[in-house]
Amino acid sequence: MKTEEAKAVGQRIRKLRGDKTQVEFAEDLGIRQSMICRYEAGTQLPRVPALFRIAQYEGVSIEWLLTGKADPAAQPMARDQIINLAAKALIKTGDPETKEFTEMMAYLFKNRRTMQRVLSYYRFMSR
């Protein structure tokens, strides 16, 4: 993602944070304060899990977080729209592993049982 776009995403995240400190906001989201700092500075684009957390916690759409084009209080996008938007954002990074990752995520979203197993394993390993 271009630096200008990353900075714009960071500005939207800063706007959502409101009067909370970065530490408070990060604790609410379950991510590190240093990541909030990077996002707001526009030096790093949030990864998909962080985008989901921020959007869900603040009640905004991922589309608005990434593009600023949708109403911040818009109804959540359909699952396929989220997948496509996130995949496009990942592919723009130029990371060689993104194609494999986006294909894996598309497979998981199509196969609900496999996704539940992966999430259960992730929760178990995160303890």
Helices and strands as residue ranges (DSSP letters): H 3-17, H 22-29, H 33-41, H 48-58, H 62-67, H 79-92, H 98-110, H 112-126
